[in-house]
Amino acid sequence: MNRILLLGGTEDARQIADSLAEWLAENFAECQIIYSLAGITKQPTLPAQHANITLRQGGFGAQFENYLKNINAVIDATHPFATQISENIAHACAKLNISLIHYRRQWQILPHWQMAQDNKTMMLMIKNHPQAHNILVALGGKKIEILLPYFAAYQDKKFYLRVIESAFKPLNLPQNCNIITADLPFTAQKEADLLKNYNINLILCRHSGAESVLQKLIIAEKHHIPIIMLQQPILPNYNHPSCDTKHKVIDFIKNCFLS
């Protein structure tokens, strides 16, 4: 039986799994999709129940390459900032000669969005907004602790750190920082209320490409709230193809099986 490993966890990955499962059911019923989750998010996005989708949770550890020996193709549809898993899978697939495609969701970058190539640059760019005193930090909670010293240096500003997991409690939280636990799912009304209730006048975010996050940016545009955005990390250089639309992922898998 052929097996496709789909590294997921995002809404886009779920949609890819559902669409691919339907196509395989009609054309390659014996093919199995292994939908793999890292196990970090408490309420992950899951595909619908299909006979040819198997759910796998948790990391691969040192046995990663041995696991891949039974895989025919890999789809990397992880979060754009999950750089370590993308690097690991790209290296392993190149070594084992396994077909791999990276899916990276994108937004159209507006000309006046300020793009930062790394966290340090982003923190320095805050100086360009002396009138911004209430700053929404939507950078994810996992690595935000490394930014706390930067926030502490801006004593004339207040930072609202939005995180998804309520258990997130960083050590040594500066006095000018407050944690806001996100109430999922994101909606346009919730995003508008958030910006209004905290009188946000600057947003720090990542180019995640997620449709749900885009709502906040659209609302910010309407209220002329400036945005500093962290660029997506560069994909690993192993000559694996990448794409930014879900149907191209399906086409890639079709070519793997039909060629």
ZITAPE-V46653 format. One record per residue. RES is the residue in one small letter. PHI is phi in whole degrees, 0 to 359 (999 if undefined). PSI is psi in whole degrees, 0 to 359 (NA if undefined). OMEGA is omega in whole degrees, 0 to 359 (none if undefined). Layout:
<<RES	PHI	PSI	OMEGA> <RES	PHI	PSI	OMEGA>>
This chain:
<<m	999	134	176> <n	284	146	182> <r	228	134	176> <i	247	124	176> <l	266	119	179> <l	246	110	178> <l	276	111	190> <g	235	214	183> <g	120	343	178> <t	260	165	177> <e	298	322	179> <d	297	319	179> <a	297	320	178> <r	299	316	180> <q	295	322	177> <i	297	316	180> <a	299	315	181> <d	297	313	182> <s	294	319	181> <l	293	322	179> <a	297	320	179> <e	295	318	180> <w	293	318	180> <l	296	323	180> <a	299	329	181> <e	273	335	188> <n	240	326	181> <f	221	72	186> <a	300	335	182> <e	276	359	181> <c	272	139	183> <q	244	136	173> <i	261	125	175> <i	258	108	182> <y	269	109	189> <s	256	132	177> <l	240	143	181> <a	289	337	180> <g	89	14	182> <i	277	314	182> <t	282	134	183> <k	290	326	180> <q	237	76	184> <p	289	158	175> <t	280	122	185> <l	245	147	175> <p	286	167	176> <a	292	163	180> <q	286	118	177> <h	232	150	180> <a	296	333	183> <n	255	23	173> <i	241	125	176> <t	246	130	180> <l	271	134	176> <r	230	131	181> <q	237	143	179> <g	108	165	180> <g	283	175	182> <f	260	333	179> <g	66	208	185> <a	287	348	183> <q	266	18	186> <f	303	309	183> <e	295	323	177> <n	297	322	179> <y	296	319	184> <l	290	343	181> <k	295	343	177> <n	256	15	182> <i	248	139	181> <n	263	331	179> <a	204	153	182> <v	230	138	173> <i	244	119	176> <d	265	97	179> <a	244	35	179> <t	284	175	177> <h	300	139	182> <p	304	337	182> <f	260	8	175> <a	274	69	191> <t	292	326	185> <q	293	315	181> <i	293	324	178> <s	295	321	178> <e	294	315	182> <n	297	315	183> <i	289	324	179> <a	295	316	179> <h	297	314	183> <a	293	318	181> <c	292	324	177> <a	295	319	181> <k	293	321	185> <l	264	0	180> <n	59	48	178> <i	255	136	180> <s	296	132	182> <l	219	140	171> <i	230	136	175> <h	264	128	173> <y	255	124	179> <r	230	108	179> <r	295	147	186> <q	226	156	166> <w	247	160	168> <q	281	117	183> <i	284	122	179> <l	282	147	187> <p	302	327	185> <h	268	0	171> <w	289	133	178> <q	271	121	183> <m	259	132	179> <a	246	137	182> <q	277	342	178> <d	203	173	184> <n	298	318	182> <k	298	316	178> <t	298	319	179> <m	300	316	181> <m	295	324	179> <l	291	329	182> <m	291	343	177> <i	299	330	180> <k	298	340	179> <n	284	358	183> <h	232	69	183> <p	296	337	181> <q	273	354	180> <a	274	114	182> <h	246	346	178> <n	236	106	189> <i	247	125	176> <l	272	125	179> <v	253	106	181> <a	244	67	185> <l	246	10	184> <g	83	152	186> <g	268	345	190> <k	295	318	184> <k	243	16	187> <i	288	340	182> <e	298	331	180> <i	290	345	181> <l	266	350	185> <l	303	319	178> <p	299	326	178> <y	294	315	180> <f	299	318	183> <a	299	333	182> <a	288	339	179> <y	263	76	185> <q	291	342	180> <d	271	5	182> <k	234	156	176> <k	244	132	182> <f	250	129	177> <y	252	110	185> <l	267	108	181> <r	268	126	180> <v	229	160	181> <i	271	317	184> <e	276	125	182> <s	292	341	182> <a	281	356	182> <f	291	113	180> <k	223	87	182> <p	293	149	177> <l	282	150	175> <n	55	49	179> <l	292	122	180> <p	300	154	182> <q	296	336	181> <n	269	16	179> <c	240	136	174> <n	234	143	179> <i	263	132	174> <i	244	121	178> <t	275	124	183> <a	293	138	177> <d	260	97	182> <l	282	151	359> <p	279	158	176> <f	290	136	173> <t	229	162	180> <a	300	321	181> <q	293	318	178> <k	297	320	180> <e	293	320	179> <a	296	318	179> <d	297	320	180> <l	299	311	182> <l	295	324	180> <k	285	313	185> <n	297	327	181> <y	258	7	178> <n	51	48	184> <i	291	131	177> <n	231	16	170> <l	196	140	180> <i	238	131	171> <l	253	123	182> <c	213	178	178> <r	248	153	174> <h	280	74	183> <s	280	336	181> <g	81	359	184> <a	286	136	179> <e	297	322	182> <s	296	324	179> <v	285	329	181> <l	300	330	179> <q	303	317	180> <k	298	320	182> <l	290	324	177> <i	295	317	178> <i	295	319	178> <a	300	322	178> <e	300	316	182> <k	297	328	182> <h	259	11	176> <h	58	39	176> <i	270	120	181> <p	294	153	184> <i	230	129	170> <i	249	123	189> <m	238	132	177> <l	280	126	181> <q	294	153	175> <q	294	141	177> <p	297	151	178> <i	288	137	180> <l	292	152	178> <p	302	143	185> <n	265	79	177> <y	237	19	178> <n	64	23	173> <h	276	143	179> <p	291	157	175> <s	223	160	179> <c	206	166	181> <d	235	14	174> <t	230	145	185> <k	292	326	182> <h	292	334	177> <k	290	329	175> <v	295	315	180> <i	298	317	179> <d	299	322	179> <f	298	314	180> <i	294	321	177> <k	302	315	180> <n	297	324	179> <c	299	323	185> <f	265	335	184> <l	264	343	183> <s	283	NA	none>>
